Amino acid sequence: MNIRNATLTDATGIAKVHVASWKTTYKNIMPDAFLQKLSYDQRIDSWIKNITKERHYVFVAENGNGEIIGFADCGKREENQVDDSGDLTSIYLLEEYQGTGIGKQLMEQLFNQFEKLGFNRVFVEVLEDNKTRFFYEYYGAELLKSEKITIAGKDLNLLTYEWNNIKKVLAKF
């Protein structure tokens, strides 16, 4: 298993993991019709933009065969106006690799990046019904707010968590 910075040639592999993991992670959370319509091509385009976006950082996890089996990204969202802070945008793994410690390694990579950037606070948004929120809570994320959103006609609760001590999070790895 290898974790490294993503390159443009990884966009297709990231898109495949993104779509596959959404279909398993959000099953019974988001409408099936919405999940079935997710497109690799659409995700490839968005990942090309993410990989090339200035001050946005994308990492991939590869298995022993060099296949992308997970990814994570971070940066600072435009709507984030908090000084010296950043956003953990996503961590996704193929279902068969979840619970193996790869998510932890990806998260460590993100927090090392936050430290390099001099960020003191980190925010992450996660749907309330997504069990990943417990992963974030384990690493010290504290619930900051909850808001109602609608995706594909379904009302959901979007939770925003915050870490306010990056060194404390890094000490857990």
C-alpha positions in Angstrom: 0.0 0.0 0.0 1.3 3.4 -1.0 0.0 6.9 -0.3 1.2 9.7 -2.6 0.3 13.1 -4.1 -2.2 12.7 -6.9 -1.3 13.6 -10.5 -3.5 14.4 -13.5 -3.2 10.8 -14.7 -4.9 9.7 -11.4 -8.2 11.5 -12.2 -9.8 8.4 -13.8 -8.9 6.1 -10.8 -10.0 8.7 -8.3 -13.3 9.1 -10.2 -13.9 5.3 -10.1 -13.3 5.2 -6.3 -15.5 8.3 -5.8 -18.5 6.8 -7.6 -18.1 3.3 -6.2 -17.7 4.5 -2.7 -20.6 6.9 -2.9 -22.8 4.0 -4.0 -21.9 2.0 -1.0 -21.4 4.8 1.6 -24.7 6.5 0.8 -26.8 3.5 0.1 -30.0 3.9 2.1 -29.0 7.5 2.9 -29.5 9.1 -0.6 -32.1 8.0 -3.2 -31.0 4.9 -5.2 -32.0 6.7 -8.5 -29.5 9.5 -7.6 -26.7 7.1 -6.8 -27.3 5.1 -10.0 -26.9 8.3 -12.1 -23.5 9.1 -10.8 -21.1 9.4 -13.7 -17.4 8.5 -14.0 -17.0 11.0 -16.8 -18.4 13.8 -14.7 -16.2 12.9 -11.8 -13.1 12.7 -14.0 -13.7 16.3 -15.1 -14.2 17.5 -11.5 -11.1 15.6 -10.3 -8.9 17.1 -13.0 -10.1 20.5 -11.7 -9.4 19.5 -8.1 -5.9 18.2 -8.8 -4.9 21.3 -10.7 -6.6 23.8 -8.4 -4.1 26.1 -6.6 -3.8 25.4 -2.9 -5.9 22.2 -3.1 -4.2 19.0 -2.1 -5.2 15.5 -3.3 -3.6 12.3 -2.2 -4.3 8.7 -3.4 -3.9 5.3 -1.8 -2.7 2.5 -4.1 -2.8 -1.2 -3.5 0.2 -3.4 -4.2 -0.8 -3.5 -7.9 -0.6 0.3 -8.2 -4.4 0.6 -8.4 -6.1 3.5 -6.7 -8.3 2.2 -3.9 -8.8 5.5 -2.0 -8.2 9.2 -2.0 -8.4 12.2 0.2 -8.3 15.9 -0.4 -8.1 19.2 1.5 -7.6 22.9 1.1 -9.6 25.9 2.0 -13.2 26.3 0.7 -14.1 29.7 -0.7 -16.8 30.1 1.9 -14.3 29.5 4.8 -13.5 32.9 6.0 -11.8 31.8 9.3 -8.1 32.8 9.5 -5.5 30.1 9.6 -8.0 27.3 8.9 -8.6 24.7 6.2 -11.1 22.1 5.2 -10.9 18.4 5.0 -12.9 18.0 1.8 -13.1 14.2 1.5 -11.7 10.8 2.4 -13.1 7.9 0.4 -12.1 4.2 0.1 -13.4 1.3 -1.8 -15.7 -0.6 0.5 -13.4 -3.7 0.7 -10.5 -1.5 2.0 -12.5 0.3 4.7 -11.6 -0.6 8.3 -8.0 -1.6 7.3 -6.2 1.6 8.5 -5.9 3.2 5.1 -8.4 6.0 5.9 -6.3 6.7 9.0 -3.1 7.0 6.9 -4.9 9.3 4.4 -6.1 11.5 7.2 -2.7 11.7 8.7 -1.4 12.9 5.3 -4.1 15.6 5.2 -3.2 16.8 8.7 0.5 16.9 7.9 -0.5 19.1 5.0 -2.6 21.3 7.3 0.4 21.6 9.6 2.7 22.6 6.7 0.2 25.3 5.7 0.2 26.7 9.2 -3.5 26.0 9.8 -4.7 26.0 13.4 -8.3 24.9 12.7 -9.8 22.3 10.3 -13.4 21.9 9.4 -15.2 18.9 7.8 -18.7 18.5 6.6 -20.4 15.1 6.8 -23.9 13.8 6.5 -25.4 12.8 9.9 -26.2 9.3 8.6 -22.7 8.7 7.3 -20.8 6.5 9.8 -17.6 8.3 8.9 -18.6 11.0 11.4 -17.6 8.6 14.2 -14.2 8.3 12.6 -13.8 12.0 12.7 -15.1 12.1 16.3 -12.5 9.5 17.3 -9.8 11.8 16.2 -11.2 14.7 18.2 -13.5 16.5 15.9 -16.2 18.4 17.7 -19.6 19.2 16.3 -19.9 22.8 15.4 -23.3 23.0 13.7 -26.0 21.0 12.0 -28.1 22.2 9.1 -30.8 20.8 6.9 -30.0 20.3 3.2 -31.8 18.6 0.3 -30.0 16.2 -2.1 -32.0 14.6 -4.9 -35.3 15.6 -3.2 -34.3 14.0 0.2 -33.9 16.1 3.3 -30.7 15.4 5.2 -28.7 16.8 8.1 -25.3 18.1 7.2 -23.0 18.3 10.2 -20.0 20.5 10.4 -17.2 19.4 12.7 -14.1 21.3 13.8 -10.6 20.3 15.0 -8.9 23.2 16.8 -5.6 21.6 17.6 -3.8 20.0 14.7 -0.9 18.9 16.8 -3.3 17.0 19.1 -4.8 15.2 16.1 -1.3 14.3 14.7 -0.3 12.9 18.1 -3.1 10.3 17.7 -1.5 8.7 14.6 
